[in-house]
């Protein structure tokens, strides 16, 4: 039999096409019908692999988050949270249009639940009360999601005239876009360091 002109569908190919669409057009740009057209097939062909768009997004989330590192907790809870948060932000920053999927929580995704269990267990083992361990995990997530979703530096115009007269304290704001990646990365590190310093002080009071 002649080989099909369109390569056979499989889950990795579907996920790759969906991720490309989300990266370029955002979550609203993804539908099963549009994805099928992109892949050169009819929409029903997708449903033998993914019954719903939510199922597809869940698999995408698992794939992207597979590289998030929670191994640092073997060196202590501070190193653990720092390594986890950095790798978490790194994974999300590559695909910021998917942040709303991660913001909704781990749902029933096994990998996400395993990481949440590791983080929570390590914090409790380090002496944090379970309720506070939960709050630390949530707070770190807020920090990471905010950093991954928006670039502060790219929110400014690159035209100096916009700021020159009316906003004298922003006289150099037009240069922020030139250094956006650097500023955003260092701003995240500043926030993460301040967060951890505060937690260390709080932990000392618990342990006393």
Residue, then its C-alpha position, 0 to 999 in steps of 0.5 A: x500500500x502507498x504511504x499516507x501523505x500525512x504522517x500518522x497521528x500520535x500523541x507527541x505529534x498532536x502535543x507538539x502542534x498544539x504547543x506551537x499554536x498556543x505559543x503563537x496565538x495563546x490559549x484562545x487560539x487552540x481548538x480541536x477543530x483548528x488543531x486538526x486543520x493544522x495537522x491536516x486531518x479531520x477533528x474526529x481523528x484527534x478524539x481517538x488520542x485526546x477526548x477533550x481539549x482539557x485532556x490535551x492541555x493536561x498532557x502538555x502541562x505534564x510534559x513541560x513540567x517534567x523538568x522541574x527539579x525538586x531534588x534540592x530538598x536533599x540539601x535542606x529546605x531552603x536550597x530545595x525551595x530555591x531550586x524548585x522555584x528557579x526550575x519552575x519559572x524556567x519551565x514556564x517562561x518558555x511557554x508563558x501562554x500556558x501559565x493559566x493552565x498551571x495556575x489552575x492547580x495540579x488537578x489529577x496530573x500524576x507528575x504535578x501531584x508527585x512534585x507537590x507531595x515531595x515539596x510538602x513532605x520535605x517542608x514538614x520534615x524540616x519542622x514546618x507545620x503542615x498548614x504553613x508548609x502548604x502556604x509556603x508552597x502556595x506562596x512560591x507558586x504565586x511568585x513563580x507564576x507572576x514572574x513567568x506570566x508577564x515581563x515588567x521590563x517590556x511593559x515600558x515604551x522604548x521612546x524616551x519622550x514618553x517619560x521625559x517631561x511628565x515622569x521625571x523619575x522614569x527618565x531611563x524607563x525607555x532603556x528597560x526594554x533593552x535589558x528586559x531579560x536581565x532585569x526580569x531574571x534579577x527581579x525574580x532572584x531578588x523576590x525569591x531571595x527576600x522570600x526565603x530570608x523571611x522564611x528563614x527568620x520565621x522558621x527560626x522562631x518555630x524551631x526555638 
